[in-house]
Every structure is written in structure tokens, then in C-alpha cells.
């Protein structure tokens, strides 16, 4: 048997399993102001927030890490760009949506997601009610709502993911990836690491149930669904019935009470300690109990089969359509492709490199700020100690002066305090 070199075998295998990926859209905002010729900011409302190019306060490489930044607080934002290659159909193919976002402003409430739109979108009139194909990415509001939205539009309805995926909420850049496969499965990755996966039919309500409860069914009159009944052997004790209140036995008629003037005197009432309330027989198991009644199941007339719920058609635009209370989020590295391996490789070459350098810059900045705070704290403590020492010297001098002037005070018992030495020690 002829043995081929390992490198040759691997090269041949690579040729067999790999194919050129289709890149429907890729944007890294690395060509200066040219992004403005590709992206259209919505004019739906005059007070929509403006996007500006920025790499933020800390970054690895400013040119490579520049993205679109929200710049105005308490604003809606809407901007979109056409795909380089419109998605006519994903039949038999994978669809990958990937982008990064950095909430450098310590976001408290606002979206960080993107949307894919059909050819019917009017870019200049993009707004929150514009129909979309897919909405994907982080959304934060308050301390508890930190989720990754993954919403599909299916037959005119926006379907939300039934599982919870928690998004990142720090000040660093994070990468979000959605993979929709032709076998009706999906995967959501954060920072190139799988966070959630499963079957589309199970995790979204794409399809109606095959059977439903018969809406015309009613419970038979003879059906007994009471698990307990009154014990027929249980009898109320003869001494049970007692009034709720009784006359206060310790009350006495006032000496100055005049029956003719005040009427017949009646003692005040108090709670009866012997009162037991309404008697009820104890409960026992119902021997005729038939269980909880359930209507019969029938075929659902609204049910239809669809083995291609993954299928997407007519995707022509990608956009950012969000609301933010505090602006400052930076969107970058947007990729739409049909090859998940290619998307992973792009993430390694872009996000992972930038994220490492960005984290180092952030940690260095934090360390400088920490040292500045520490120096400020020490300076404040030294100032306070110096002030206390000066006050102590002044108190001693005042006491000595009063004694020398003949005041009837005892001279202070003092330690030898040398002001200059105190200051030198500090």
C-alpha cells in the first residue's frame, strides 16, 4: 500500500469538504468616512439619534476597532445598509448572522441588536414597526432584563425564543453569532463560544399543535371531580354553638346611672372565649372521585406541516433599529454568510485579537485610575493628619498663653511637641 504524506492527505481532505463561502454582507467600518455612502440613516422622525464613527475610549487598534456609535441619550436610532449579495433563499443552506457591540457607556436600558429586512424596506423611513425577517442581539433594561433576543418572522408573526439567553453587560466588546441550519437546528454563540442550541420547532412556536382540546366538549353532569367530601359520620358537638360575643361579666352599672334618664343599662360585650365559629364536618376522600375532567383531543384544523421552518427568503438589508436611554454603544464587524466555519475564522482574526488588546487597555486604564484614587486618598489622609497636628500645637500654645496671663487654670500637661518634627514625620 502506498502511503501519502500527512500534509497531502489533509490538503486533499480540505479540498473535499470546503467550499467558498457566500458572504452576503460584511462591514468593519475600517475605510474612514466611506461607511456613510453605504448606510442610510432613517428620516422617519427629526429627533432620531445620530450614529458616529468611533472606536471608543479604549481599543486595540483604533482604525480596525472603529464602528458605529450611538451618540445621543434618550433617542431612537435607525440605520440600514443593503446586502452586497441579497439573500433570495436559504433553502438547503446555513445562514449565519454575526456582529459585535460594545456598551462602553455602562448601559442601563437600551437595545444592542440588529435586524435583517426584506426588499420592501424603505431605508429612509426605517422605524420600529417596519417588518423584518430576523432580529438578533442583546437587549438590556434594568438590573434583571439582560437577554439575547432571537426573533424570527414567520408567516407575518414575530416569534420569540422560548429559552433565556443572558447577554453580556460589561463595558467590553462582545461578539454575537446566530447560526440557522437547514436541518432545522440553531446555535447562538457569544464571543465565539456556544451559549444555546436546539431545534427550531421546539424553541419557537413556528407550528400549531397537531391536536387541540375539543372546544365544543362539556363536562358530563354526572362527572364527579371533587376529590374530597364531607364525612357523613362526623356530627356537630352539642356544645358547639356559642354566641360570638357575651356581656362583660366584670362590668358594673355606674352609680350615677339613671334608668329614667339614661335608659336601661346594658353591660358592654366582649369576645366570647367559647365561640368556635361555623362548624364544618371534616373532609374525607371521595370514593366516587373520577379525577380532573379533560375534554377530548381533536385534530387541529389550523395545523399544517412545515419541514423548512429554517427557510429564509428575500433578505436585502441589514439594519440597527433600537432605543437607548444612555448612548455610547459601538456596533462593528457585521457579517452575514452561509458558512459557519468561515464566521468562526473571521471571529478569531478580528474579534478575538481586538478583544484581547482592548481588555489589556481597559485593565491598564483601570489600574491608572485605581492608583490615582489611592494617591488622592493618601494625600487627603496626610492633609487631615497635618491639620490635626497643627490644631494640637495651637491648643497647647493657647493654654500656655492663658496661664502666663494669670488665668486661673492649671498649665497643661503636655508632651514635647515640635511642630517642625511633626511636619517632617508627615
C-alpha positions in Angstrom: 0.0 0.0 0.0 1.3 3.4 -0.9 1.3 5.9 2.0 0.8 9.6 1.2 2.4 12.2 3.3 0.1 13.5 6.0 0.2 17.1 4.6 -1.0 15.8 1.2 -3.9 13.8 2.9 -5.0 16.8 4.8 -4.8 19.1 1.8 -6.9 16.7 -0.2 -9.5 16.3 2.6 -9.7 20.1 2.8 -10.5 20.4 -0.9 -13.3 17.8 -0.5 -15.0 19.4 2.5 -14.5 23.1 2.0 -16.2 25.4 -0.5 -16.0 29.2 -1.0 -18.4 30.8 1.5 -21.1 33.2 0.2 -20.6 36.5 2.0 -23.9 38.3 1.7 -22.6 41.2 3.8 -19.5 42.2 5.7 -18.8 45.6 7.3 -15.9 46.6 9.6 -16.1 50.4 9.1 -12.3 50.4 8.5 -12.3 52.7 5.4 -12.8 56.1 7.1 -15.9 58.0 6.2 -16.8 55.7 3.3 -19.3 53.9 5.5 -21.7 56.9 5.1 -22.1 56.1 1.4 -23.3 52.5 2.2 -25.5 53.2 5.2 -28.7 55.3 5.2 -29.8 57.0 8.5 -33.6 57.0 8.8 -35.5 60.2 8.4 -38.7 58.8 9.9 -38.5 61.3 12.7 -36.5 64.5 13.2 -35.4 63.6 16.7 -33.8 60.2 15.8 -30.3 59.8 17.3 -27.2 60.1 15.1 -24.6 57.4 14.6 -21.0 58.5 14.5 -17.8 56.5 13.8 -15.8 55.7 16.9 -13.5 53.1 18.5 -14.5 54.2 21.9 -12.3 55.2 24.9 -10.2 52.1 24.9 -9.4 49.8 22.0 -6.7 47.6 20.5 -6.3 49.2 17.1 -8.3 52.4 16.5 -8.6 52.0 12.8 -9.6 48.3 13.0 -11.9 48.8 16.0 -13.9 51.8 14.8 -17.6 51.1 14.5 -20.9 53.0 14.5 -21.6 54.6 17.9 -24.9 55.9 19.3 -24.2 59.5 20.2 -27.3 61.0 21.9 -29.1 60.0 25.0 -32.8 59.0 25.1 -33.2 58.5 21.4 -34.5 56.1 18.8 -31.9 55.0 16.3 -32.5 53.6 12.8 -29.9 53.0 10.1 -29.6 50.4 7.4 -27.4 49.2 4.5 -28.1 46.9 1.5 -26.5 43.5 1.4 -23.8 43.1 -1.1 -25.5 39.8 -2.2 -29.2 39.8 -1.4 -30.5 36.5 0.2 -33.1 35.2 -2.2 -33.5 31.8 -0.4 -31.6 29.8 2.2 -33.1 26.5 1.1 -30.6 23.7 1.8 -28.2 26.2 3.2 -26.9 27.6 6.5 -27.5 31.3 7.5 -25.0 33.0 9.9 -25.6 36.4 11.4 -22.7 37.8 13.4 -21.7 41.2 14.8 -20.0 42.8 17.8 -21.3 45.5 20.1 -19.6 47.3 23.0 -21.7 49.1 25.7 -18.9 51.4 26.9 -21.4 53.7 28.5 -22.4 51.2 31.1 -25.8 50.8 29.5 -28.8 50.8 31.8 -31.6 50.5 29.3 -31.4 50.0 25.6 -31.1 47.7 22.6 -27.9 46.3 21.1 -29.4 44.1 18.4 -29.5 44.2 14.6 -32.3 43.3 12.2 -32.5 41.7 8.7 -35.1 43.3 6.4 -36.8 42.3 3.2 -36.7 44.2 -0.1 -39.8 46.1 0.8 -38.0 48.2 3.4 -37.9 51.9 2.7 -34.5 52.8 4.2 -35.3 56.5 4.6 -38.4 55.6 6.6 -37.0 52.8 8.8 -38.7 52.7 12.2 -39.7 50.2 14.9 -42.8 48.9 13.2 -41.0 48.1 9.9 -41.4 44.4 9.1 -38.2 42.3 9.5 -37.1 38.8 8.9 -34.8 38.3 11.9 -34.0 40.3 15.0 -30.9 39.2 16.9 -28.7 40.5 19.7 -28.6 41.8 23.2 -31.2 43.9 24.9 -30.8 45.4 28.4 -33.3 47.1 30.6 -32.8 47.4 34.4 -30.9 45.0 36.6 -32.9 41.9 35.6 -33.7 42.1 31.9 -30.4 41.2 30.2 -31.3 38.9 27.3 -30.2 38.0 23.8 -33.2 38.4 21.5 -33.6 35.9 18.8 -36.8 36.6 16.9 -38.0 35.1 13.6 -40.8 36.5 11.5 -42.9 33.5 10.4 -46.0 34.0 8.2 -46.4 37.5 9.5 -45.8 36.8 13.2 -42.7 37.7 15.2 -41.8 34.6 17.2 -39.7 35.0 20.4 -37.2 32.4 21.6 -38.8 30.4 24.5 -35.4 29.9 26.2 -33.5 32.6 28.1 -30.0 33.6 26.9 -28.3 36.1 29.1 -26.3 38.8 27.3 -23.0 40.4 28.5 -23.4 43.7 30.3 -19.9 45.0 30.9 -18.0 47.7 29.1 -16.1 45.5 26.7 -16.8 44.4 23.1 -18.7 41.1 22.7 -19.5 39.1 19.6 -22.9 37.6 19.0 -23.5 34.9 16.4 -26.7 33.2 15.3 -26.5 30.1 13.2 -29.6 28.7 11.5 -29.1 25.4 9.8 -31.0 23.6 7.0 -31.8 20.7 9.4 -34.0 23.0 11.4 -31.5 23.4 14.2 -29.8 26.6 15.5 -27.0 27.8 17.6 -26.3 31.0 19.4 -22.7 31.9 20.2 -21.3 34.7 22.4 -17.6 35.6 22.0 -17.3 32.6 19.6 -18.5 30.2 22.3 -21.8 28.3 22.2 -24.3 29.6 24.6 -27.5 27.9 23.4 -28.7 25.5 20.7 -31.6 23.2 19.9 -34.4 22.5 17.4 -36.3 25.4 15.9 -39.7 23.7 16.2 -39.1 23.1 20.0 -37.7 26.5 20.9 -40.1 28.7 18.9 -43.8 28.4 18.2 -43.5 28.1 14.5 -46.2 25.4 14.1 -49.6 25.0 15.6 -50.1 21.8 17.7 -51.4 18.8 15.8 -54.2 18.3 18.2 -56.2 20.6 20.5 -58.9 20.2 23.1 -62.3 19.9 21.6 -63.8 23.4 22.1 -67.3 22.1 22.0 -66.8 19.4 24.7 -68.5 19.9 28.1 -68.1 18.0 31.3 -70.9 15.4 31.8 -73.3 16.3 34.6 -72.7 13.0 36.4 -68.9 13.5 36.4 -67.6 13.9 39.9 -64.4 15.9 40.1 -64.4 16.6 43.8 -61.5 14.8 45.5 -63.0 15.2 49.0 -66.4 15.2 50.6 -67.9 15.9 54.0 -67.5 13.0 56.4 -71.1 11.6 56.8 -70.2 10.2 60.2 -69.0 13.5 61.6 -71.5 15.2 63.8 -71.5 18.6 65.3 -70.9 18.6 69.1 -73.9 19.8 71.1 -72.0 22.5 72.9 -70.5 23.8 69.6 -73.0 26.7 69.0 -71.9 29.6 71.2 -72.5 33.3 70.6 -69.6 35.3 69.1 -69.8 37.9 71.9 -71.1 37.9 75.5 -71.7 40.6 78.2 -68.7 41.5 80.1 -69.1 39.7 83.5 -66.8 42.2 85.2 -68.7 45.3 84.1 -70.8 47.1 86.7 -73.6 49.6 86.4 -72.2 53.1 87.2 -73.5 54.5 90.5 -74.8 57.7 88.8 -76.7 55.8 86.1 -80.3 56.9 85.9 -82.6 54.4 84.2 -85.3 57.1 83.7 -82.8 59.5 82.1 -80.2 57.1 80.6 -82.4 54.1 79.7 -82.0 50.5 80.7 -78.3 49.9 81.4 -76.6 47.1 79.4 -73.2 45.8 80.1 -70.6 46.1 77.3 -69.9 43.0 75.2 -66.6 41.2 74.8 -65.4 38.4 72.6 -66.8 35.0 73.8 -63.8 32.8 74.6 -66.0 29.8 73.9 -67.0 30.9 70.4 -65.8 28.3 67.8 -67.2 29.8 64.6 -69.2 27.9 62.0 -69.0 24.2 62.3 -67.9 22.2 59.3 -67.6 18.4 59.1 -64.1 17.1 58.4 -63.2 16.1 54.9 -62.6 12.6 53.7 -61.6 11.0 50.3 -64.5 10.9 47.9 -65.0 7.3 46.8 -66.7 8.5 43.6 -64.0 10.9 42.6 -63.3 10.5 38.8 -60.3 12.8 38.5 -59.9 16.1 36.8 -62.1 16.2 33.7 -60.4 16.9 30.4 -62.0 17.4 27.1 -61.3 15.0 24.2 -58.5 15.9 21.9 -59.3 16.5 18.2 -57.2 17.3 15.1 -56.3 20.9 15.0 -57.8 22.4 11.8 -55.1 25.2 11.9 -52.3 22.7 11.8 -50.0 22.3 8.8 -46.7 20.6 8.3 -43.6 22.6 7.5 -40.2 20.8 7.4 -38.5 24.0 6.4 -39.1 26.4 9.2 -35.4 27.4 8.9 -36.0 28.8 5.4 -35.5 32.5 4.9 -36.4 34.3 1.7 -35.9 37.9 0.4 -33.3 39.4 2.8 -32.0 42.6 1.2 -31.0 44.9 4.1 -29.3 44.8 7.5 -30.1 47.5 10.0 -29.8 48.8 13.6 -33.2 49.8 14.9 -33.1 50.4 18.6 -34.0 52.7 21.6 -31.3 53.8 24.1 -31.6 55.8 27.3 -27.9 56.2 27.6 -26.0 56.4 24.4 -22.5 55.1 23.7 -22.9 51.6 22.2 -20.5 50.7 19.3 -21.5 48.3 16.6 -18.9 46.6 14.4 -17.8 43.6 12.4 -21.2 42.8 10.9 -21.1 39.6 8.9 -23.8 37.6 7.1 -22.7 34.4 5.4 -23.7 30.8 4.7 -20.6 29.3 6.2 -20.4 28.9 10.0 -16.7 27.8 9.8 -15.9 31.0 7.9 -17.7 33.0 10.5 -15.7 31.4 13.3 -12.5 32.1 11.5 -13.5 35.7 10.9 -14.2 36.0 14.7 -10.7 34.6 15.5 -9.0 37.0 13.1 -10.9 40.1 14.2 -12.9 39.9 17.4 -10.6 37.7 19.4 -7.5 39.8 18.5 -9.2 43.1 19.2 -10.9 41.8 22.4 -7.6 40.7 23.9 -5.9 44.1 23.2 -9.0 46.0 24.3 -9.1 44.2 27.6 -5.5 44.9 28.2 -6.0 48.6 27.5 -9.1 48.6 29.7 -7.2 46.9 32.6 -4.3 49.4 32.2 -6.7 52.3 32.3 -8.5 50.9 35.3 -5.1 50.4 37.1 -4.1 54.0 36.4 -7.5 55.2 37.8 -7.1 53.0 40.8 -3.6 54.4 41.5 -4.9 57.9 41.1 -7.7 57.2 43.6 -5.2 55.7 46.0 -2.8 58.6 45.8 -5.7 61.0 46.3 -6.8 59.1 49.4 -3.3 59.2 50.8 -3.0 62.9 50.1 -6.3 63.5 51.8 -5.2 61.5 54.9 -1.9 63.3 55.1 -3.6 66.7 54.9 -6.1 65.7 57.6 -3.2 64.5 59.8 -1.3 67.7 59.3 -4.3 69.7 60.2 -4.8 67.7 63.4 -1.2 68.2 64.3 -1.5 72.0 63.8 -4.6 72.1 65.9 -2.8 70.2 68.7 0.1 72.7 68.6 -2.3 75.7 68.7 -4.3 74.2 71.6 -1.1 73.9 73.6 0.1 77.4 72.8 -3.3 78.8 73.7 -3.2 77.1 77.1 0.3 78.3 77.8 -0.6 81.9 76.9 -3.6 81.8 79.2 -1.5 80.6 82.1 1.2 83.2 81.6 -1.5 85.9 81.6 -2.6 84.9 85.1 -5.7 82.9 84.2 -6.8 80.6 87.0 -6.1 77.5 85.0 -3.6 74.7 85.6 -0.9 74.6 83.0 -1.4 71.7 80.6 0.5 68.6 81.0 2.0 68.3 77.6 4.3 66.1 75.7 7.2 67.8 74.0 5.6 68.7 70.6 7.9 70.1 68.0 5.8 71.4 65.1 8.6 71.1 62.7 9.2 67.5 63.7 5.5 66.7 63.3 5.5 68.1 59.8 8.7 66.3 58.9 7.2 63.0 60.0 4.2 63.6 57.8 
